[in-house]
Amino acid sequence: MYIKYKLLLLMLLVFTSVTAQKVLSLNEATTIALGNNYGIKIANNNKEIAENNKSILNSGYLPTVSGDAGAGYNLDNTEAVFSDGSVTKLNGAESSDYSASIDLDYTLFDGLGRYYDYKQLKEQYHLSELEARETIENTIAQLFTVYYNVAQVTENVNALKQTLEISNDRILRAQYQFDYGQGTMLDVLNAQVDINNDSINLMNSEQNLLNTKRDLNVVLGTELDLDFKVDTLITFMLDINKEDLHDKMRANNVALLQVDKNIVINEFTIKANQSGYLPTVGLTGSYGWNKNNNNAASFLSESTNTGLYGGLTLSWDLFDGGSTITSVKNARINLDNQKLEKESLYISLDRDFNNAWGDYQNKLKIYYIQENNIITSQNNFERTQEKFKLGQSTSIEFRQAQLNLLTAEFSRNNAKYDAKIAELYLLQLSGELLNVSF
């Protein structure tokens, strides 16, 4: 009776602690990761840098305006000889000058170089958006993988708890049978050994659960209290069409989109480099003020000038040693490399897609087989348990049926989450990972 009371109290405490745990849904985890994951934060900062770079302030289309000011002071000993032969000597003659100006420089035409440079900066910003999207996709895929890992270990822990509960019931039955002379001490000892093994397995699995929750915290970029549960309900997208998904991969895969963007950028690079063949026309202007305080040897004791200046400049590198020709040729080669990379990427992605599709379908079938295997193992265990209670089955047969059921539950859990992760990878390849809800 005392042992039963302790077991009942233990089960009550476990039930109370479980029901008090907060369930962290996958949507909540995604929201937390999008706001806190460090990789996503860095990607967003890089996108902000690219946005600053594509601003008109970095385009070269605005003029440069500068201000200059200066002052000078002279203390001279001067001997002045005039045309009539007279000589004047000045010792400690002082003179000073002051100046200030505002200068403006503006490039009217540079062979369209800055025009294509500006277009490149805009495309670089779009490329940074794609890079940020790639980081988000990889982070979400990692999040889902770790989240489902926590869910899988959680279900394994629950299965081990049920196994331990059955083993506890078995040792009570063995103890009663021994007390009333219907069993042997060997049965009690065997049951105790199995309880010890089940307890150790449960302890290891619970420690593994804590570790996977810490892994989840790393992906989330935060420190959640480890006393939380995850949703173990899994649904599969069984209505997806292979051809439709393949078309989406060709249109939306983030790696392909980045290659396309790099091709556009390289096309603008060629045109920007070709601007070296054309002249540069600039506009200059200034408004200045000058004041001179002259010494006594000068005809003017003081002079002040204020004036406005404007002008056009033209420069044309008729031959720059071949650097423009070389840069244009290299830019064309880089463009060819980008196009070759795209063709290579098409082949690799088609292979990856077909492998991922086959892997997903295969793991789904394995999961359904394991689901049926659970039913068989459960029926086998229940029948063996009834026979064991009636004394028609040995403790070894009972334990084997118990372990078979536990193995089937583990295999079912592994198959379920393996299939879901295969589905996630397939959606990521097709560019649809961020467009579906889980």
C-alpha positions in Angstrom: 0.0 0.0 0.0 2.8 2.4 0.8 4.5 1.7 -2.5 1.2 2.4 -4.3 0.8 5.6 -2.5 4.3 6.8 -3.5 3.7 5.9 -7.1 0.3 7.7 -7.1 1.9 10.8 -5.6 4.8 10.7 -8.1 2.4 10.4 -11.0 0.3 13.3 -9.6 3.4 15.5 -9.4 4.5 14.7 -12.9 1.0 15.4 -14.2 0.9 18.7 -12.4 4.3 19.8 -13.7 3.5 18.8 -17.3 0.2 20.6 -17.3 1.8 23.7 -16.0 4.4 23.8 -18.8 3.9 26.4 -21.5 3.5 25.1 -25.0 5.8 26.9 -27.5 4.1 26.7 -30.9 6.0 26.6 -34.1 4.5 30.0 -35.1 5.7 31.5 -31.8 9.1 30.1 -32.3 9.3 31.5 -35.8 8.3 34.9 -34.6 10.9 34.9 -31.9 13.7 33.7 -34.3 12.8 36.4 -36.9 13.2 39.0 -34.2 16.2 37.7 -32.3 18.3 35.4 -34.4 21.8 37.0 -34.8 22.3 35.7 -38.3 19.1 37.4 -39.4 20.0 40.6 -37.6 23.4 40.7 -39.4 21.7 40.0 -42.8 19.2 42.9 -42.2 22.1 45.2 -41.3 23.9 44.3 -44.5 20.7 45.0 -46.4 20.5 48.4 -44.7 24.0 49.2 -45.8 23.1 48.3 -49.4 20.1 50.6 -49.1 22.3 53.4 -48.0 24.7 52.7 -50.9 21.9 53.0 -53.5 20.9 56.4 -52.1 21.2 59.5 -54.4 23.8 60.7 -51.8 26.1 57.9 -53.0 25.3 58.2 -56.7 27.8 60.8 -57.9 25.0 62.8 -59.4 25.2 65.6 -56.7 27.9 68.3 -56.8 30.6 68.8 -54.3 30.8 72.1 -52.5 33.8 73.1 -50.4 34.8 76.1 -48.4 38.4 77.4 -48.1 39.8 80.2 -45.9 43.3 81.4 -45.2 45.3 84.1 -43.5 49.0 85.2 -43.8 51.3 87.5 -42.0 54.7 88.9 -43.0 57.3 90.8 -41.1 60.0 92.0 -43.4 63.1 94.2 -43.6 62.8 95.9 -47.0 65.1 98.0 -49.1 63.3 99.6 -52.0 65.1 101.4 -54.9 63.0 103.7 -56.9 63.5 104.7 -60.6 64.9 108.1 -59.6 67.6 106.4 -57.7 66.2 107.1 -54.2 66.4 104.4 -51.7 63.9 103.6 -48.9 64.6 101.2 -46.2 61.9 99.7 -44.1 62.7 97.6 -41.0 60.0 95.6 -39.4 57.5 96.2 -42.3 54.3 94.3 -41.7 51.9 92.9 -44.3 49.0 90.5 -44.1 46.5 88.8 -46.4 43.2 87.1 -45.9 41.1 85.0 -48.2 37.9 83.0 -48.2 36.0 81.1 -51.0 33.2 78.7 -51.7 34.0 76.2 -54.5 31.7 74.0 -56.5 32.6 71.1 -58.7 30.1 69.1 -60.7 30.5 66.4 -63.3 28.1 67.1 -66.2 29.0 64.0 -68.2 31.4 61.1 -67.5 30.7 58.8 -70.3 27.6 57.4 -68.5 29.9 55.7 -65.9 28.0 56.9 -62.9 24.7 56.1 -64.5 25.6 52.5 -64.7 27.3 52.5 -61.4 24.1 53.8 -59.8 22.1 51.0 -61.5 24.6 48.5 -60.1 24.1 49.9 -56.6 20.3 49.4 -57.0 20.8 45.9 -58.1 23.3 45.3 -55.3 20.5 46.3 -52.9 18.1 43.8 -54.5 20.9 41.2 -54.2 21.3 42.0 -50.5 17.5 41.4 -50.1 18.0 38.0 -51.7 20.9 37.2 -49.4 18.8 38.3 -46.4 16.0 36.0 -47.6 18.5 33.1 -48.0 19.7 33.7 -44.4 16.1 33.7 -43.2 15.3 30.6 -45.1 18.3 28.8 -43.7 17.5 30.0 -40.2 13.8 28.9 -40.5 14.9 25.5 -41.8 17.3 25.1 -39.0 14.7 26.3 -36.5 12.1 23.8 -37.8 14.7 21.0 -37.7 15.7 21.7 -34.1 12.1 22.3 -33.1 11.1 18.9 -34.5 14.1 17.4 -32.8 12.8 18.6 -29.5 9.3 17.2 -30.4 10.8 13.9 -31.3 12.8 13.6 -28.1 9.7 14.7 -26.2 7.7 11.8 -27.6 10.5 9.4 -26.9 10.5 10.6 -23.3 6.8 10.1 -23.1 7.2 6.6 -24.4 9.9 5.8 -21.9 7.7 7.2 -19.1 4.9 4.8 -20.2 7.4 2.0 -20.3 8.6 2.8 -16.8 5.1 3.0 -15.5 4.4 -0.5 -16.9 7.6 -1.7 -15.3 6.5 -0.2 -11.9 3.2 -2.0 -12.2 5.0 -5.2 -13.0 7.3 -5.1 -10.0 4.2 -4.5 -7.7 2.5 -7.5 -9.2 5.7 -9.6 -8.8 6.1 -8.4 -5.2 2.5 -9.3 -4.4 2.8 -12.7 -6.1 6.0 -13.4 -4.1 4.3 -12.3 -0.8 1.4 -14.7 -1.4 3.7 -17.5 -2.6 2.6 -17.4 -6.2 5.9 -16.1 -7.5 9.6 -16.3 -6.9 12.2 -13.7 -5.8 13.8 -14.1 -9.3 10.7 -12.5 -10.8 11.0 -9.6 -8.4 14.7 -9.2 -9.1 14.2 -9.3 -12.9 11.5 -6.7 -12.6 13.8 -4.5 -10.5 16.6 -4.8 -13.1 14.2 -3.8 -15.9 13.0 -0.8 -13.8 16.6 0.3 -13.3 17.3 0.1 -17.0 14.1 1.9 -17.9 15.0 4.6 -15.3 18.5 5.1 -16.8 17.1 5.3 -20.3 14.5 7.9 -19.2 17.2 10.0 -17.4 19.4 10.0 -20.5 16.5 10.9 -22.7 15.4 13.7 -20.4 18.9 15.1 -20.4 18.9 14.9 -24.2 15.7 16.8 -24.2 17.2 19.6 -22.1 20.2 19.7 -24.5 17.9 20.0 -27.6 15.9 22.7 -25.9 19.2 24.6 -25.4 19.9 24.1 -29.1 16.6 25.6 -29.9 17.4 28.6 -27.7 20.5 29.2 -29.7 18.5 29.3 -33.0 15.9 31.5 -31.4 18.6 33.9 -30.2 17.1 34.1 -26.7 17.2 32.3 -23.4 13.8 30.8 -22.8 13.2 28.9 -19.6 13.7 25.3 -20.4 10.4 24.3 -18.7 8.4 24.5 -21.9 6.8 22.0 -24.3 6.6 22.0 -28.0 3.7 20.9 -30.3 4.1 17.3 -31.4 1.2 17.3 -33.9 2.5 16.9 -37.4 0.6 17.4 -40.7 2.0 16.7 -44.1 1.3 18.6 -47.4 0.1 15.6 -49.3 -1.5 17.6 -52.1 1.7 19.1 -53.5 2.4 18.4 -57.2 5.9 17.5 -58.3 5.8 19.3 -61.7 4.2 22.4 -60.1 6.8 22.4 -57.4 9.6 22.0 -59.9 8.4 25.0 -61.9 8.4 27.0 -58.7 12.0 25.9 -58.0 13.0 27.2 -61.4 11.3 30.5 -60.8 11.8 31.1 -57.0 14.9 29.3 -55.8 16.9 31.9 -54.0 20.3 30.7 -55.3 19.0 31.0 -58.9 17.6 34.4 -58.2 21.0 35.6 -56.9 22.8 34.3 -60.0 20.3 36.2 -62.1 20.9 39.3 -60.1 24.7 38.9 -60.5 24.3 38.6 -64.2 22.5 41.9 -64.3 25.1 43.5 -62.2 27.9 42.3 -64.5 26.1 43.6 -67.5 26.1 47.1 -65.9 29.7 46.6 -65.0 30.6 46.2 -68.6 28.8 49.4 -69.6 30.3 51.3 -66.7 33.8 50.2 -67.8 33.0 51.2 -71.4 32.5 54.8 -70.2 36.3 55.1 -70.1 36.2 55.4 -73.9 34.3 58.7 -73.6 35.3 62.2 -72.4 34.4 63.8 -69.0 32.9 67.2 -68.9 32.8 69.1 -65.6 31.6 72.4 -64.3 33.5 74.4 -61.7 32.6 77.6 -59.9 33.7 79.6 -56.9 32.9 82.7 -55.0 35.9 84.3 -53.3 37.0 87.2 -51.1 40.6 88.4 -50.7 42.1 91.2 -48.6 45.7 92.3 -48.6 47.3 94.7 -46.1 50.6 95.8 -47.7 53.7 97.3 -46.2 54.9 100.8 -47.0 57.0 99.7 -49.9 53.9 98.8 -51.9 51.9 101.3 -54.1 48.7 100.0 -52.5 48.5 100.0 -48.8 45.3 97.8 -48.8 43.3 95.9 -51.5 40.1 93.9 -51.3 38.8 91.6 -54.0 35.4 89.9 -54.2 34.5 87.8 -57.3 32.6 85.0 -58.9 34.2 82.5 -61.1 32.7 79.8 -63.3 34.1 77.5 -66.0 33.8 74.2 -67.9 36.4 71.5 -68.1 36.8 68.7 -70.5 39.2 65.7 -70.2 39.5 62.8 -72.5 41.9 59.9 -72.1 42.6 59.2 -75.7 44.7 56.3 -74.6 45.0 55.1 -71.0 47.6 52.4 -71.5 44.9 49.8 -72.2 43.4 49.6 -68.7 39.9 50.4 -70.0 40.1 47.7 -72.7 41.4 45.2 -70.2 38.6 46.0 -67.6 35.9 45.6 -70.3 37.3 42.3 -71.5 37.5 41.0 -67.9 34.0 42.2 -67.2 32.7 40.2 -70.2 34.5 37.1 -69.0 32.9 37.5 -65.6 29.5 37.8 -67.2 30.2 34.5 -69.2 31.2 32.9 -65.9 27.9 34.0 -64.3 25.9 32.5 -67.1 27.9 29.2 -66.9 27.3 29.1 -63.2 23.6 29.5 -63.8 23.5 26.6 -66.2 25.5 24.5 -63.7 23.2 25.5 -61.0 20.2 24.4 -63.0 21.7 20.9 -63.3 22.5 20.7 -59.6 19.1 21.9 -58.5 17.3 19.5 -60.8 19.3 16.6 -59.3 18.7 17.9 -55.7 15.0 18.4 -56.4 14.5 14.9 -57.7 16.5 13.4 -54.9 14.5 15.4 -52.3 11.2 14.4 -53.9 12.1 10.8 -53.9 13.4 11.0 -50.3 10.3 12.7 -49.2 8.0 10.1 -50.8 10.1 7.2 -49.4 10.1 8.6 -45.9 6.3 9.2 -46.0 5.8 5.5 -46.9 8.1 4.4 -44.1 6.2 6.6 -41.7 2.9 5.0 -42.7 4.4 1.5 -42.4 5.7 2.4 -38.9 2.2 3.7 -37.9 0.8 0.2 -38.8 3.6 -1.4 -37.0 2.6 0.5 -33.9 -0.8 -1.1 -34.0 0.7 -4.6 -34.4 3.1 -4.0 -31.6 0.4 -2.6 -29.3 -1.9 -5.6 -30.0 1.0 -8.0 -29.3 1.9 -6.3 -26.1 -1.7 -6.2 -24.8 -2.2 -9.9 -25.5 1.2 -10.7 -23.9 0.3 -8.6 -20.9 -3.0 -10.4 -20.5 -1.3 -13.8 -20.7 1.3 -12.6 -18.3 -1.4 -11.6 -15.8 -2.9 -15.0 -16.1 0.4 -16.7 -15.6 0.5 -18.0 -19.2 3.5 -16.0 -20.3 6.9 -15.6 -18.7 8.4 -12.3 -17.6 11.0 -12.6 -20.4 8.2 -12.8 -23.0 6.4 -9.9 -21.4 9.6 -7.8 -21.3 10.3 -8.6 -25.0 6.8 -7.5 -26.0 7.3 -4.4 -23.9 10.6 -3.6 -25.7 9.2 -4.3 -29.1 6.5 -1.8 -28.5 9.0 0.8 -27.3 11.2 0.2 -30.3 8.2 0.6 -32.6 7.3 3.9 -30.9 10.8 5.1 -31.4 10.9 4.0 -35.0 7.5 5.7 -35.6 8.7 9.0 -34.1 11.9 8.9 -36.1 10.1 8.2 -39.3 7.5 11.0 -38.7 10.0 13.7 -38.1 12.4 12.5 -40.8 9.5 12.8 -43.3 8.6 16.2 -42.1 12.2 17.5 -42.4 12.4 16.0 -45.9 9.3 17.9 -46.7 10.8 21.2 -45.4 14.0 20.7 -47.5 11.8 20.1 -50.6 9.9 23.3 -50.0 13.2 25.2 -49.4 14.5 24.0 -52.7 11.4 25.2 -54.5 11.5 28.6 -52.8 8.2 28.0 -51.0 9.4 27.6 -47.4 8.4 31.1 -46.4 5.1 31.0 -48.3 3.5 28.1 -46.5 2.2 27.8 -42.9 3.0 24.9 -40.6 
